[in-house]
Amino acid sequence: MSAIKTEQLTKRFGSLTAVDGLTLEVGEGELFGLVGPDGAGKTTAMRLLTAIMTPDAGDAWVAGCHVAHDAEQIKRRIGYMSQRFGLYADLTVMENINFYADIYNEPRRGRGKKIDRLLAFSNLTPFRRRLAGNLSGGMKQKLGLACALIHTPKVLFLDEPTNGVDPVSRRDFWRILHQLLQEGTTIFVSTAYLDEADRCGRVALMHRGRMLACGTPAELKRLMRGSILEIRTDQPREAAAALKQHLPPDSVGLFGDRLHLVGDDTERTASIARDALTEAGLTLIGLRVAEPSLEDVFISVLGKEEDSPQ
């Protein structure tokens, strides 16, 4: 059974189509990722699915309820954590959770045990009396998640929940999400971090309001056109600049201290890369054929989209 289903879901703001004919289906107990750059339409899609906005066209159902006709029922069945979750800085961790429990009409009886479990679940028990304004960024995100879970929602919506959070807190946050998944919660998460998308069961790639591709991370990686050459040098930025002078600029990607080169002929691409680095006086530390990342795939799929006639 579907926890989320959309059919040609569309939202416009004047001449801008923020969500353009979005059609997808998310099963119960699935971890589904919506991935794309800023401005792709992820937040608007999330607001449509949480019944905060009304679509201009198309249909969507969440937890068996229509987003336009059953908006109030949807809000009782879901948890939603926006990019700027509404924590109250002058309230403690416990006071924030109790506030959201009151909003969702959670009964007082048994609430204490539920809160204790959420605090333990999110490693916030030692900070229960700390003001939310004095928490670190990662702790604020965990508190936001606890508040979104206080009424035990069937479907959890998370809009870029780890944006601006340090790597350790990001890892901890995803560990918590996978624990929720084991308990049967359906999770719909948007992210601009393509490395996080690899943690999802299925992923939809979104750009300019349109869904470009959807599938498991492994399925999406098979959409990659060409092969990936991974290059390591001690000066990756300088190497990227040098390589872009000899190869198509959009075929050169910088990934931390490594470079990815996309090409149909790996031997020819490798030869050009070696010559370009030598000419620039840069040292080649390593070169190998690598498995594409989702970022490589997204750039490749986006290139196909822009090459196709409109």
C-alpha positions in Angstrom: 0.0 0.0 0.0 1.2 3.5 -0.8 2.0 5.9 2.0 2.4 8.8 -0.5 1.1 9.0 -4.0 1.1 12.0 -6.4 -0.3 12.3 -9.9 0.8 15.3 -12.0 1.1 17.4 -8.9 1.7 21.0 -10.0 2.3 24.4 -8.2 2.8 27.7 -9.8 3.9 31.1 -8.5 3.0 33.5 -11.3 5.1 32.6 -14.3 7.3 30.2 -12.3 6.2 26.5 -12.1 7.9 25.4 -8.9 6.5 21.8 -9.1 5.8 20.6 -12.6 3.7 17.4 -13.0 5.3 15.5 -10.2 4.2 11.8 -10.3 5.6 9.4 -7.7 4.6 6.7 -5.2 6.2 5.9 -1.9 5.4 2.6 -0.1 4.7 2.2 3.6 7.8 1.9 5.6 10.0 3.2 2.9 12.8 5.8 3.2 12.4 8.0 0.1 14.8 10.8 -0.9 14.0 13.9 -2.9 17.3 15.2 -4.2 18.2 18.4 -6.1 19.9 21.8 -5.9 18.5 24.9 -4.3 15.5 26.0 -6.3 14.7 22.6 -7.6 11.2 22.6 -6.0 11.9 20.3 -3.1 10.5 22.5 -0.4 7.4 23.4 -2.4 6.7 19.7 -3.1 7.1 19.0 0.6 4.6 21.8 1.5 2.1 20.4 -1.0 2.4 16.9 0.5 2.0 18.2 4.1 -1.1 20.2 3.1 0.5 23.5 3.9 -0.1 24.6 0.3 -2.9 23.7 -2.2 -1.8 22.4 -5.6 -2.8 24.3 -8.7 -3.2 21.0 -10.6 -2.9 17.3 -10.1 -3.6 15.1 -7.0 -1.8 13.7 -4.0 -2.6 11.4 -1.2 -0.7 11.0 2.1 -1.6 8.2 4.6 -4.8 7.6 2.6 -5.9 11.3 2.7 -6.2 13.7 -0.2 -4.0 16.8 0.4 -6.7 19.2 -0.7 -9.8 17.6 0.6 -8.5 16.1 3.8 -5.9 18.6 4.9 -6.7 18.5 8.6 -6.7 14.7 8.7 -3.3 14.7 7.0 -1.8 17.1 9.6 -2.8 14.7 12.4 -1.2 11.7 10.7 2.2 13.1 9.7 5.2 14.7 11.3 6.9 17.6 9.5 10.3 19.1 10.1 10.9 22.2 8.0 14.2 23.7 7.1 13.8 26.1 10.0 11.9 24.1 12.6 10.0 26.2 15.0 11.9 25.6 18.3 11.5 28.1 21.1 14.9 29.2 22.1 13.8 30.4 25.6 12.2 27.0 26.4 14.0 24.0 27.6 14.3 20.7 25.6 11.5 19.2 27.8 9.3 22.3 27.5 9.6 22.3 23.7 8.6 18.7 23.4 5.7 19.2 25.8 4.5 22.2 23.8 4.3 20.2 20.6 2.7 17.3 22.5 0.0 19.8 23.6 -0.4 21.0 20.0 -1.1 17.4 18.9 -3.4 16.8 21.8 -1.2 14.0 23.2 -2.8 12.7 26.4 -0.9 13.5 29.6 -1.2 9.9 30.7 1.7 8.0 29.3 3.3 11.1 27.8 6.3 11.0 30.2 7.3 7.5 29.0 7.0 8.6 25.4 9.2 11.7 26.0 11.8 9.7 27.9 12.0 7.3 25.0 12.4 10.1 22.4 15.1 11.7 24.5 17.0 8.5 24.8 16.4 7.8 21.1 18.0 11.1 20.1 20.7 11.1 22.8 19.1 14.3 24.4 18.5 12.9 27.9 21.4 14.7 29.5 20.2 18.0 28.0 16.5 17.8 28.9 16.7 21.0 31.1 18.9 22.9 28.7 17.4 25.9 26.8 16.9 25.1 23.1 18.8 28.3 22.3 21.9 26.9 23.9 22.0 23.7 22.0 24.4 23.0 19.1 23.1 22.8 15.6 23.0 19.0 15.6 21.2 18.9 18.9 18.6 21.4 17.7 17.9 19.1 14.7 17.5 16.1 17.0 15.2 18.1 19.2 13.2 19.2 16.1 12.9 15.5 15.2 11.7 14.5 18.7 9.0 17.2 18.5 7.9 16.0 15.1 7.7 12.4 16.5 5.8 13.1 19.7 2.4 12.1 18.3 3.8 8.9 16.6 3.1 9.9 13.0 2.6 7.4 10.2 4.6 9.4 7.7 7.5 11.7 8.6 8.5 14.6 6.3 12.0 16.1 6.7 13.0 19.1 4.6 16.8 19.2 4.3 17.1 18.2 8.0 21.0 18.1 8.0 21.6 21.4 6.1 24.4 23.2 7.8 25.0 20.5 10.4 28.5 19.1 11.1 29.4 15.7 9.6 29.3 13.8 12.9 25.8 15.1 13.7 24.7 14.3 10.2 25.8 10.7 10.7 24.0 10.5 14.0 20.8 11.9 12.5 20.8 9.3 9.8 21.4 6.6 12.3 18.2 7.7 14.1 16.3 7.8 10.9 17.2 4.2 10.1 16.0 3.2 13.6 12.7 4.8 12.8 12.6 2.9 9.6 13.0 -0.4 11.4 9.9 0.5 13.4 7.8 0.9 10.2 7.8 4.7 9.9 7.6 6.0 6.3 10.2 8.7 5.8 10.2 11.3 3.0 13.4 13.4 3.2 14.7 16.1 0.9 18.4 16.9 0.7 20.9 18.7 -1.4 23.6 16.3 -0.1 23.9 13.6 -2.8 26.0 11.4 -0.5 23.0 11.2 1.9 20.8 10.0 -1.0 22.8 6.8 -1.0 21.2 6.0 2.4 17.7 6.0 0.9 15.8 3.1 -0.4 14.8 5.0 -3.5 15.6 8.5 -4.8 14.0 11.0 -7.1 16.3 13.5 -8.8 14.5 16.9 -9.2 15.5 20.0 -11.1 13.5 23.1 -11.9 10.3 21.6 -10.6 10.5 18.4 -12.7 11.5 14.9 -11.7 14.3 13.8 -14.0 14.7 10.2 -12.7 13.6 7.9 -9.9 14.9 4.6 -8.6 17.2 2.9 -6.1 20.7 4.4 -5.9 22.0 1.4 -7.8 19.4 1.8 -10.6 20.2 5.5 -10.9 23.9 4.9 -11.2 23.2 2.7 -14.3 21.8 5.8 -16.0 25.3 7.3 -16.0 26.5 7.9 -19.5 30.2 7.3 -20.0 32.8 6.1 -17.4 34.3 7.9 -14.4 38.0 8.4 -14.1 39.1 9.3 -10.6 42.3 11.4 -10.3 44.2 12.3 -7.2 46.7 15.1 -7.0 48.2 17.3 -4.3 46.6 20.4 -5.9 43.1 19.4 -6.9 41.7 22.9 -7.6 44.7 23.7 -9.9 44.3 20.3 -11.5 40.6 20.9 -12.2 41.4 24.3 -13.9 44.1 22.7 -16.0 41.9 19.8 -17.1 39.0 22.0 -18.1 41.3 23.6 -20.6 41.7 20.3 -22.4 38.4 18.5 -21.7 34.8 19.6 -21.8 34.4 21.7 -18.6 31.2 19.9 -17.6 33.0 16.6 -17.7 35.4 17.6 -14.9 34.1 17.5 -11.3 35.9 18.3 -8.0 35.1 16.0 -5.1 37.1 17.2 -2.1 40.7 16.1 -2.8 39.8 14.1 -5.9 38.7 14.8 -9.4 36.1 12.9 -11.5 36.4 12.9 -15.3 33.5 11.7 -17.4 34.3 10.2 -20.8 33.2 7.5 -23.2 36.8 6.5 -24.0 38.6 6.1 -20.7 42.1 5.4 -22.3 41.9 8.6 -24.4 40.6 10.7 -21.4 43.3 9.3 -19.2 46.0 10.2 -21.8 44.6 13.7 -22.1 44.5 14.1 -18.3 48.1 13.0 -17.9 49.4 15.3 -20.6 47.4 18.3 -19.2 48.7 17.8 -15.7 52.3 17.4 -16.9 51.9 20.6 -19.0 50.6 22.5 -15.9 53.5 21.2 -13.7 51.2 19.2 -11.5 51.9 15.8 -10.0 49.5 12.9 -10.7 49.3 10.7 -7.5 46.7 8.3 -8.7 44.3 7.5 -11.5 41.6 4.8 -11.7 38.2 3.9 -13.1 35.7 4.6 -10.3 32.0 3.8 -9.7 29.9 6.9 -10.3 28.5 8.7 -7.3 24.9 10.0 -7.4 26.4 13.5 -7.9 28.0 12.2 -11.1 24.7 10.6 -12.1 22.8 13.8 -11.4 25.1 15.9 -13.6 24.9 13.3 -16.3 21.1 13.1 -16.3 20.9 16.9 -16.1 23.2 17.1 -19.2 20.9 14.8 -21.1 17.9 16.9 -20.1 19.5 20.1 -21.3 20.7 18.5 -24.5 17.2 17.3 -25.4 15.0 19.5 -27.5 12.4 21.4 -25.5 
